[in-house]
Amino acid sequence: MLRLNAPAPQYLMNMPLIYVPVIITGMWAAVMMLVFIPFSHNPWLNMSLASSMGYVVLFYMICLAYLMVSRTMMYLSRSWLKVWHACLWVIMEVLFISAFYASATLAADVKGTLSVSGMPFWVLCFKSVAYCFLAILLPSLFSAMLLDIRDKENTIRMINYGNVVSDVQLPPQQENKITLFDNNGVLKLSINESNLLYIESDDNYVKVWYNDNGGVIKQYMLRCRLKTIEESFHDSNLVRCHRKYIINMMRVRLLSKSGDGYSITLDDDSLSPIPVTKTYEENVLQRFNSR
């Protein structure tokens, strides 16, 4: 269960997944309009058919554009966003669209044909809030559930790979394998744990840095979340030390402290030290001291 003060799940903060709720919201809102129009007392229906449909389509397109811009800003703010921030963000979207609807209705009632003359602005807002909550909040929750299920399935695939049954006994040097899958659950990389140096986040991708059999440092990039790797290998030597890095404790030579905090030096002299942030400092120190 998500805690309100926990960081917002990264599978909701990735491009283009952040636009999935907007697409579902758009389709859901269109269906709701078709279903509710025969039973609606919307003042826009007092216009002529052409004017009414024109206002509805224009309003619909502006709202979709606003949601796209809003979710882009949410994506750009993903580094500090908490769960309660994301919830409040969606609620503010609902309130903004409700206020926009009320303003548009009052602006369109220039001749009094919409029967809203003298109606307070807040009353129109209140009447539209319930509809907006149904049109925005429900599809947002539904799409979040779908993405959460998809994320957990990918994690389960990664965890269960080590339990594969084979008719050939694996040699000891091949038993400790790091197997990495992409977001679609496709196996992309399998290397000996002792050869892995560290894993670096690069937006929607991760870069895996490792030594080949000749000791040469190589890099492999795949579309995957660092959080998924962290959760899948939490009992291994792979330890999260930074928002962007997971390091292999087997390859750590030195843990040093400076004025800016701790940094990790790996056993390859060609690599620069990797920083340790306050969030992961205690866990790294505990794992380092227990080696």
C-alpha positions in Angstrom: 0.0 0.0 0.0 1.4 3.4 -0.9 2.1 5.9 1.8 1.1 9.5 1.1 4.6 10.8 2.0 6.4 8.2 -0.2 7.9 9.2 -3.5 5.4 9.0 -6.4 5.8 5.6 -8.2 8.2 6.0 -11.1 6.1 4.0 -13.4 3.6 6.8 -13.3 6.3 9.4 -14.0 7.8 8.0 -17.1 7.3 9.2 -20.7 5.1 8.2 -22.5 3.3 6.4 -19.6 2.4 9.7 -18.0 0.0 10.4 -20.9 -1.8 7.1 -20.6 -4.3 8.5 -18.0 -4.9 11.5 -20.3 -5.8 9.3 -23.2 -8.1 7.1 -21.1 -9.6 10.3 -19.6 -10.3 11.6 -23.0 -12.1 8.5 -24.2 -14.0 8.1 -20.9 -15.1 11.8 -21.0 -16.4 11.3 -24.5 -18.4 8.3 -23.5 -19.8 10.1 -20.5 -20.9 13.1 -22.7 -22.8 10.8 -25.0 -24.5 8.9 -22.2 -25.4 11.9 -20.0 -26.5 14.5 -22.7 -30.1 13.1 -23.0 -30.5 13.4 -19.2 -28.5 16.6 -18.8 -29.7 20.1 -17.9 -26.5 21.6 -19.2 -27.3 25.2 -20.2 -25.2 24.8 -23.4 -28.0 22.6 -24.7 -30.3 25.7 -24.9 -28.2 26.8 -27.8 -28.8 25.7 -31.4 -27.4 22.3 -32.2 -24.5 23.6 -34.2 -23.5 26.2 -31.5 -23.9 23.6 -28.7 -21.8 21.0 -30.4 -19.2 23.6 -31.3 -18.9 24.7 -27.7 -18.7 21.1 -26.4 -16.0 20.1 -28.9 -13.9 23.3 -28.3 -14.2 22.9 -24.5 -13.3 19.2 -24.8 -10.1 19.9 -26.9 -9.0 22.8 -24.6 -9.4 20.5 -21.5 -7.4 17.7 -23.2 -4.6 20.2 -24.1 -4.6 21.5 -20.5 -4.3 17.9 -19.1 -1.4 17.2 -21.5 0.5 20.3 -20.3 -0.3 19.6 -16.7 1.0 16.0 -16.9 4.1 17.2 -18.7 4.7 19.6 -15.8 4.1 16.7 -13.4 6.8 14.7 -15.3 9.3 17.5 -15.0 8.6 17.7 -11.3 9.0 14.0 -10.8 12.3 14.3 -8.8 10.5 15.8 -5.7 6.9 14.6 -6.2 5.4 12.6 -3.4 2.2 10.5 -3.5 0.2 13.2 -1.8 1.5 15.8 -4.3 0.3 13.6 -7.2 -3.2 13.2 -5.6 -3.4 17.0 -4.9 -2.3 17.7 -8.5 -5.2 15.6 -9.9 -7.7 17.3 -7.6 -6.4 20.7 -8.7 -6.9 19.7 -12.3 -10.5 18.9 -11.5 -11.1 22.2 -9.8 -9.4 24.1 -12.6 -11.5 22.5 -15.3 -14.7 23.1 -13.2 -13.8 26.8 -12.9 -13.0 27.0 -16.6 -16.4 25.4 -17.4 -18.2 28.0 -15.2 -16.3 30.9 -16.8 -17.0 29.6 -20.3 -20.7 29.2 -19.5 -21.0 32.7 -18.1 -19.0 34.2 -21.0 -21.3 32.4 -23.6 -24.5 33.7 -21.9 -24.2 37.1 -23.6 -27.9 37.1 -24.6 -29.3 35.3 -21.6 -30.2 32.2 -23.7 -28.4 29.8 -21.4 -30.6 30.7 -18.4 -27.7 31.3 -16.1 -28.0 35.0 -15.7 -27.5 36.0 -12.1 -26.3 32.5 -11.1 -23.2 32.9 -8.9 -19.9 31.6 -10.3 -19.3 29.2 -7.5 -22.7 27.5 -8.1 -21.7 26.7 -11.6 -18.4 25.5 -10.4 -20.0 23.2 -7.8 -22.4 21.7 -10.3 -19.5 20.8 -12.6 -17.2 19.4 -9.9 -19.0 16.1 -9.6 -18.9 15.5 -13.4 -15.3 16.4 -13.6 -14.4 14.1 -10.7 -16.1 11.2 -12.6 -14.5 12.2 -15.9 -10.9 12.7 -14.6 -10.5 10.9 -11.2 -11.9 7.5 -12.1 -9.8 7.1 -15.3 -6.7 8.3 -13.5 -7.2 5.7 -10.8 -8.0 3.0 -13.4 -4.9 3.7 -15.4 -2.7 3.9 -12.3 -4.0 0.4 -11.3 -3.2 -0.9 -14.8 0.3 0.5 -14.7 0.9 -0.8 -11.2 -0.1 -4.3 -12.3 2.1 -4.1 -15.3 5.1 -2.9 -13.1 4.6 -5.8 -10.6 4.4 -8.3 -13.4 7.8 -7.1 -14.8 9.3 -7.4 -11.3 7.9 -10.9 -10.8 9.4 -12.0 -14.1 12.8 -10.7 -13.0 12.6 -12.4 -9.6 11.4 -15.8 -10.9 14.1 -16.1 -13.6 16.5 -17.5 -11.1 14.1 -20.4 -10.4 14.2 -21.8 -13.9 14.2 -25.6 -14.0 16.9 -27.1 -16.3 18.0 -30.7 -17.3 21.6 -29.4 -17.3 23.3 -28.7 -14.0 24.8 -25.2 -14.1 28.5 -24.8 -13.3 29.3 -23.0 -10.1 30.6 -19.9 -11.8 27.3 -19.5 -13.7 25.0 -19.9 -10.7 25.2 -16.2 -9.6 23.8 -14.5 -12.6 22.4 -11.0 -12.9 19.5 -11.2 -15.4 17.9 -8.0 -16.6 14.7 -7.7 -18.5 13.2 -4.7 -20.3 9.8 -3.1 -19.5 8.1 -5.7 -21.7 9.5 -8.6 -19.7 12.0 -9.6 -22.4 15.4 -10.9 -21.2 18.0 -8.5 -22.5 21.2 -9.2 -20.4 22.6 -12.0 -18.3 26.0 -11.6 -16.8 28.0 -13.0 -13.9 27.4 -11.0 -10.7 31.2 -10.6 -10.2 31.5 -8.9 -13.5 28.9 -6.2 -12.9 30.2 -2.8 -11.8 27.2 -0.5 -11.4 23.9 0.4 -13.0 23.1 4.0 -14.0 19.7 5.5 -14.6 19.3 7.5 -17.8 15.7 8.8 -17.9 13.6 5.9 -19.2 16.6 3.6 -19.7 19.4 2.2 -17.5 23.0 1.8 -18.5 24.7 -1.4 -17.2 28.4 -1.1 -16.7 30.3 -4.4 -16.5 33.6 -6.2 -17.4 33.7 -8.7 -20.2 35.7 -11.9 -19.9 38.8 -9.9 -21.0 38.4 -7.4 -18.2 37.3 -4.6 -20.6 34.6 -2.2 -19.3 31.5 -2.3 -21.4 28.1 -0.7 -21.3 24.7 -2.1 -22.1 21.6 0.0 -22.3 18.0 -1.3 -21.9 14.6 0.2 -21.3 13.9 -0.5 -17.7 13.4 1.3 -14.4 16.1 1.5 -11.7 13.4 1.1 -9.1 12.4 -2.3 -10.6 16.0 -3.5 -10.5 16.4 -2.3 -6.9 13.3 -4.2 -5.8 14.1 -7.3 -7.7 17.6 -7.7 -6.3 17.1 -6.3 -2.8 18.7 -9.5 -1.2 21.8 -9.5 -3.5 25.0 -7.5 -3.6 23.3 -4.8 -5.7 22.7 -1.7 -3.5 21.0 1.6 -4.3 23.3 4.5 -3.3 21.9 7.4 -5.3 18.8 8.4 -7.3 20.8 7.5 -10.4 23.0 4.6 -9.3 23.0 1.0 -8.1 26.4 -0.4 -7.2 27.7 -3.9 -6.9 29.1 -4.2 -3.3 31.4 -7.0 -4.5 33.3 -4.4 -6.6 33.6 -1.7 -3.9 37.1 -0.9 -2.9 36.7 2.2 -0.7 33.9 4.1 1.0 35.2 7.6 1.8 33.6 10.7 3.4 34.2 14.3 2.4 32.4 17.6 3.1 29.6 16.7 0.6 29.0 13.3 2.0 30.1 9.8 1.2 31.4 8.5 -2.1 32.2 5.0 -3.4 35.4 4.0 -5.2 35.1 0.7 -7.2 38.0 -1.7 -7.9 38.6 -0.3 -11.4 40.9 2.7 -11.4 39.4 4.0 -14.7 36.0 4.7 -13.0 35.2 7.9 -11.2 33.9 7.8 -7.6 30.1 7.3 -7.3 28.3 9.6 -4.9 26.1 8.4 -2.0 23.1 10.6 -1.2 21.6 11.0 2.3 18.6 8.9 1.4 20.7 5.8 0.9 23.6 6.6 3.1 22.6 4.5 6.1 21.8 1.4 4.0 25.1 1.7 2.1 27.1 2.0 5.4 25.3 -1.0 6.9 26.0 -3.2 3.8 29.6 -2.0 3.6 30.3 -2.7 7.2 28.7 -6.2 7.1 30.9 -7.4 4.2 
